[in-house]
Amino acid sequence: MSTTLARPRDGLVDRYRAYLIAARRRSPLTAEVYLREADNLCAWLSGLGLSPESCSAADLLAFLVHRQTSFVGLSPAGAEGEDGPGLSHKTMARVISSVHSFYKFLRLEGYREDDPSALIETPKQERKLPDVLAPEEVDRFLGAIDASTPNGLRDRALFELIYSCGLRVSEAATLGFDGLFLEEKVIRVVGKRRKERIIPFGDAAATWLKAYLSEARPLLAKESRSDRVFLNRAGKGISRKGIWKRFDLIRQHAGVEAKVHTFRHSFATHLLAGGADLRTVQELLGHTDISTTQIYTHIEPETLSEYHGDFFPRK
């Protein structure tokens, strides 16, 4: 083939992104991860005088060894869930999946006739039980928020909603007014693979949202006309990193060991402990495969017995 492929961001990035989002139905965030890994691969191969068109399966294996022991392509420091020295089993599985995706795309576009990545198996991911907070710990965290300031009132409404709906951080950060139905006490979010779902929230979240929208958001908005529900002090939509930072400060003050995603795990576990059926929780979480939701049924019964409330404790 005569076509020469440099790094994806020198030419193929738009087509690869379109392929990931339109054909593979990946979310924009997942697409960026895949694009970054393809970029890492091309840069590494270029340093050896190779290209994605000419490399072998052995070259790809060498890249994966390099990737596993390096910090290439990691997100900015402070992002929740990033690995320390040496990538985790889960992250390496994601890297390998990205390589498979890239080569499938290259074959479809005619850059290669074969797929050297086909010889590389994606490792089975470790089945780790999620970290879960007891309802009392959730109460302690939420109660530690100083709601006397605009930022504090926003934080209380934000984390009440994340817990009440089992939201991912990205879903909370991007929530717009077109997806908030305050009187009906439901929100509409678009999750992974652009899967839309409608989620109800409880009275506690509704009360704090109303207070935030009437008292704090106008002060944060200033001259901004952002359609995002949750704003930062500059009047722009709060970022995922901003949410992680605020959560960490609050949980230290509350003496709680958790991450923002722990609220999502806790939401699911508390629902199941209260009597909700697995299919309902699957729909609320937006899981495509119910086996992903079933991990919450593997938590020790002794732990589940500590959770209280009818389906959900914060009415």
C-alpha positions as CSV (number, residue, x, y, z in Angstrom):
1,M,0.0,0.0,0.0
2,S,1.2,3.5,-0.8
3,T,-0.5,5.4,1.9
4,T,1.7,6.4,4.8
5,L,0.2,6.7,8.2
6,A,1.9,9.0,10.7
7,R,0.6,9.6,14.1
8,P,-3.3,9.5,14.1
9,R,-3.5,13.2,15.1
10,D,-1.7,14.1,11.9
11,G,-4.5,13.0,9.7
12,L,-6.7,10.1,10.7
13,V,-7.9,11.4,14.0
14,D,-11.2,12.8,12.7
15,R,-12.0,9.6,10.8
16,Y,-11.0,7.4,13.7
17,R,-13.0,9.5,16.2
18,A,-16.0,9.3,13.8
19,Y,-15.5,5.5,13.6
20,L,-15.4,5.1,17.4
21,I,-18.4,7.3,18.1
22,A,-20.7,6.5,15.1
23,A,-19.8,3.0,14.2
24,R,-18.6,1.6,17.5
25,R,-20.9,3.9,19.6
26,R,-18.2,4.8,22.1
27,S,-18.8,7.8,24.3
28,P,-16.7,10.9,23.6
29,L,-14.7,10.2,26.7
30,T,-14.0,6.6,25.8
31,A,-13.1,7.7,22.2
32,E,-10.5,10.1,23.6
33,V,-8.9,7.3,25.6
34,Y,-8.7,5.1,22.5
35,L,-7.4,8.0,20.4
36,R,-4.7,8.7,23.0
37,E,-3.6,5.1,23.1
38,A,-3.4,5.0,19.2
39,D,-1.3,8.1,19.4
40,N,1.0,6.5,22.0
41,L,1.4,3.5,19.8
42,C,2.2,5.4,16.6
43,A,4.7,7.7,18.4
44,W,6.5,4.7,19.9
45,L,6.6,2.8,16.6
46,S,7.9,6.0,14.9
47,G,10.8,6.1,17.3
48,L,11.8,2.7,16.1
49,G,11.5,3.6,12.4
50,L,8.2,1.6,12.2
51,S,4.6,2.4,11.5
52,P,1.3,0.7,12.3
53,E,1.3,-0.6,8.7
54,S,4.6,-2.3,8.9
55,C,4.8,-3.5,12.5
56,S,4.4,-7.1,13.6
57,A,2.6,-8.8,16.5
58,A,6.0,-9.0,18.3
59,D,6.4,-5.2,17.9
60,L,2.9,-4.7,19.4
61,L,3.8,-6.9,22.3
62,A,7.0,-4.9,22.9
63,F,4.9,-1.7,22.9
64,L,2.6,-3.2,25.5
65,V,5.5,-4.1,27.7
66,H,6.8,-0.5,27.3
67,R,3.3,0.8,28.0
68,Q,2.8,-1.3,31.1
69,T,6.0,0.0,32.7
70,S,5.7,3.7,31.7
71,F,3.6,6.7,32.4
72,V,3.0,7.5,28.7
73,G,-0.5,8.9,28.0
74,L,-1.8,9.1,31.5
75,S,-4.4,11.7,32.3
76,P,-3.4,14.8,34.3
77,A,-2.3,14.2,37.9
78,G,-5.2,14.3,40.3
79,A,-7.7,12.5,38.1
80,E,-9.6,9.9,40.0
81,G,-8.8,6.2,39.3
82,E,-5.3,6.8,37.7
83,D,-2.7,4.2,38.4
84,G,0.5,4.5,40.2
85,P,3.8,3.2,38.9
86,G,3.1,0.3,36.5
87,L,-0.4,0.1,35.0
88,S,-3.0,-2.0,36.7
89,H,-4.5,-5.1,35.2
90,K,-7.7,-3.2,34.4
91,T,-5.8,-0.4,32.6
92,M,-3.7,-2.8,30.6
93,A,-6.9,-4.5,29.4
94,R,-8.1,-1.1,28.3
95,V,-4.9,-0.4,26.4
96,I,-5.0,-3.8,24.6
97,S,-8.7,-3.2,23.8
98,S,-7.6,0.2,22.3
99,V,-5.0,-1.5,20.1
100,H,-7.5,-4.0,18.9
101,S,-9.9,-1.2,18.0
102,F,-7.3,0.8,16.2
103,Y,-6.3,-2.2,14.0
104,K,-9.8,-3.1,13.2
105,F,-10.3,0.5,12.0
106,L,-7.0,0.3,9.9
107,R,-8.2,-2.8,8.2
108,L,-11.6,-1.3,7.4
109,E,-9.9,1.8,5.9
110,G,-7.5,-0.3,3.8
111,Y,-4.3,0.5,5.6
112,R,-3.6,-3.1,6.4
113,E,-4.8,-6.4,5.0
114,D,-4.0,-8.3,8.2
115,D,-4.4,-7.6,11.9
116,P,-1.3,-8.3,14.0
117,S,-3.2,-7.4,17.1
118,A,-5.5,-10.5,16.6
119,L,-2.7,-12.6,18.1
120,I,-2.8,-10.6,21.4
121,E,-5.5,-11.7,23.8
122,T,-7.2,-9.2,26.2
123,P,-6.6,-10.4,29.7
124,K,-9.7,-11.3,31.8
125,Q,-10.3,-8.5,34.2
126,E,-10.1,-9.1,37.9
127,R,-13.5,-9.3,39.6
128,K,-13.1,-6.8,42.4
129,L,-16.0,-6.1,44.7
130,P,-16.9,-2.4,44.7
131,D,-16.2,-0.2,47.7
132,V,-19.5,0.8,49.4
133,L,-20.4,3.2,52.1
134,A,-23.0,2.5,54.8
135,P,-25.9,5.0,54.8
136,E,-24.5,6.5,58.0
137,E,-21.3,7.3,56.3
138,V,-23.1,8.9,53.4
139,D,-25.0,11.0,55.9
140,R,-21.8,12.0,57.6
141,F,-20.2,13.0,54.3
142,L,-23.2,15.1,53.2
143,G,-23.6,16.6,56.7
144,A,-19.9,17.7,56.6
145,I,-20.6,20.1,53.7
146,D,-20.9,23.8,54.7
147,A,-23.9,24.9,52.8
148,S,-23.7,28.5,54.0
149,T,-21.7,29.5,50.9
150,P,-22.6,29.3,47.2
151,N,-19.9,26.7,46.6
152,G,-21.0,24.7,49.6
153,L,-24.7,24.8,48.6
154,R,-23.7,23.7,45.1
155,D,-21.7,20.8,46.6
156,R,-24.6,19.7,48.8
157,A,-27.0,19.6,45.8
158,L,-24.4,18.0,43.5
159,F,-23.5,15.1,45.8
160,E,-27.1,14.6,47.0
161,L,-28.0,14.1,43.3
162,I,-25.0,11.9,42.5
163,Y,-25.9,9.6,45.4
164,S,-29.7,9.7,44.8
165,C,-29.3,8.8,41.1
166,G,-26.1,6.7,41.1
167,L,-24.5,9.1,38.6
168,R,-21.1,8.8,37.0
169,V,-19.0,11.9,37.5
170,S,-19.2,12.8,33.8
171,E,-23.0,12.6,33.9
172,A,-23.2,15.0,36.8
173,A,-20.7,17.4,35.3
174,T,-22.5,17.6,31.9
175,L,-26.1,17.7,33.3
176,G,-27.9,20.5,31.6
177,F,-31.3,22.1,32.3
178,D,-32.7,20.3,29.3
179,G,-32.2,17.1,31.3
180,L,-33.5,18.3,34.7
181,F,-37.2,18.0,35.6
182,L,-37.3,19.4,39.1
183,E,-41.0,19.2,39.7
184,E,-41.2,15.6,38.4
185,K,-38.0,14.8,40.4
186,V,-36.4,13.0,37.4
187,I,-33.3,13.7,35.3
188,R,-32.4,12.5,31.8
189,V,-28.7,11.6,31.3
190,V,-26.7,10.2,28.4
191,G,-24.2,7.7,29.7
192,K,-21.7,5.3,28.1
193,R,-22.2,4.5,24.4
194,R,-24.7,7.4,24.3
195,K,-27.3,5.3,26.2
196,E,-30.0,7.6,27.5
197,R,-31.8,6.9,30.7
198,I,-34.4,8.6,33.0
199,I,-33.6,8.5,36.7
200,P,-35.8,9.6,39.6
201,F,-34.3,11.3,42.6
202,G,-35.5,11.6,46.2
203,D,-37.0,14.5,48.2
204,A,-33.6,15.3,49.9
205,A,-31.9,15.9,46.5
206,A,-34.9,17.9,45.3
207,T,-34.8,20.1,48.4
208,W,-31.1,20.9,48.0
209,L,-31.4,21.4,44.2
210,K,-34.2,23.9,44.7
211,A,-32.1,25.8,47.3
212,Y,-29.0,25.7,45.1
213,L,-30.8,26.9,41.9
214,S,-32.6,29.8,43.7
215,E,-29.9,31.0,46.1
216,A,-26.4,29.9,44.9
217,R,-26.4,29.4,41.2
218,P,-27.3,33.0,40.4
219,L,-24.3,34.1,42.4
220,L,-22.0,31.6,40.7
221,A,-23.4,32.3,37.2
222,K,-22.4,36.1,37.3
223,E,-22.5,37.0,33.6
224,S,-22.4,33.4,32.4
225,R,-25.2,31.9,30.3
226,S,-24.1,28.3,30.7
227,D,-26.8,25.7,30.4
228,R,-25.0,23.4,32.8
229,V,-26.8,22.9,36.1
230,F,-23.7,22.9,38.3
231,L,-21.2,25.8,37.9
232,N,-17.8,26.5,39.2
233,R,-16.7,29.8,40.8
234,A,-15.9,31.2,37.3
235,G,-19.5,30.7,36.2
236,K,-18.6,27.8,33.9
237,G,-19.8,24.2,34.1
238,I,-17.9,22.4,36.9
239,S,-15.4,19.9,35.5
240,R,-14.9,16.3,36.5
241,K,-11.6,17.2,38.0
242,G,-13.4,20.0,39.9
243,I,-15.9,17.5,41.3
244,W,-13.1,15.1,42.3
245,K,-11.3,17.9,44.1
246,R,-14.4,19.1,46.0
247,F,-15.3,15.5,47.0
248,D,-11.8,14.8,48.3
249,L,-11.8,17.9,50.5
250,I,-15.2,17.1,51.9
251,R,-14.5,13.4,52.6
252,Q,-11.3,14.3,54.5
253,H,-13.3,16.7,56.6
254,A,-15.9,14.0,57.2
255,G,-13.4,11.3,57.9
256,V,-14.7,9.0,55.2
257,E,-12.6,6.9,52.9
258,A,-14.2,7.0,49.5
259,K,-14.1,8.3,45.9
260,V,-17.0,9.9,44.0
261,H,-17.7,6.6,42.2
262,T,-18.2,5.0,45.6
263,F,-21.5,6.9,45.8
264,R,-22.6,5.1,42.6
265,H,-21.7,1.8,44.1
266,S,-23.4,2.7,47.4
267,F,-26.6,3.8,45.5
268,A,-26.8,0.4,43.8
269,T,-26.0,-1.6,46.9
270,H,-28.5,0.2,49.1
271,L,-31.3,-0.2,46.5
272,L,-30.7,-4.0,46.4
273,A,-30.4,-4.2,50.1
274,G,-33.8,-2.4,50.4
275,G,-35.5,-4.9,48.1
276,A,-35.1,-3.5,44.6
277,D,-34.8,-6.1,41.8
278,L,-31.7,-6.5,39.8
279,R,-33.3,-5.4,36.5
280,T,-34.5,-2.1,38.0
281,V,-31.0,-1.3,39.3
282,Q,-29.5,-2.3,35.9
283,E,-31.8,0.3,34.2
284,L,-31.0,3.0,36.8
285,L,-27.3,2.5,36.4
286,G,-27.4,2.3,32.7
287,H,-25.6,-1.1,32.5
288,T,-25.9,-2.8,29.1
289,D,-25.2,-6.2,30.5
290,I,-26.9,-7.3,33.7
291,S,-23.7,-9.3,34.7
292,T,-22.1,-5.9,35.4
293,T,-24.9,-5.1,37.9
294,Q,-24.7,-8.6,39.5
295,I,-21.4,-7.7,41.2
296,Y,-23.5,-5.9,43.7
297,T,-25.1,-9.1,44.8
298,H,-21.7,-10.6,45.7
299,I,-21.2,-8.3,48.7
300,E,-21.3,-10.2,52.1
301,P,-24.7,-10.6,53.6
302,E,-23.3,-9.3,56.9
303,T,-22.5,-6.0,55.2
304,L,-25.8,-5.8,53.4
305,S,-27.7,-6.3,56.7
306,E,-26.2,-3.1,58.0
307,Y,-27.9,-1.0,55.3
308,H,-31.4,0.3,56.0
309,G,-34.4,1.9,54.4
310,D,-37.1,1.0,52.0
311,F,-35.3,0.7,48.7
312,F,-33.4,3.9,49.4
313,P,-32.7,5.6,52.7
314,R,-32.8,9.3,51.8
315,K,-36.5,10.0,51.0
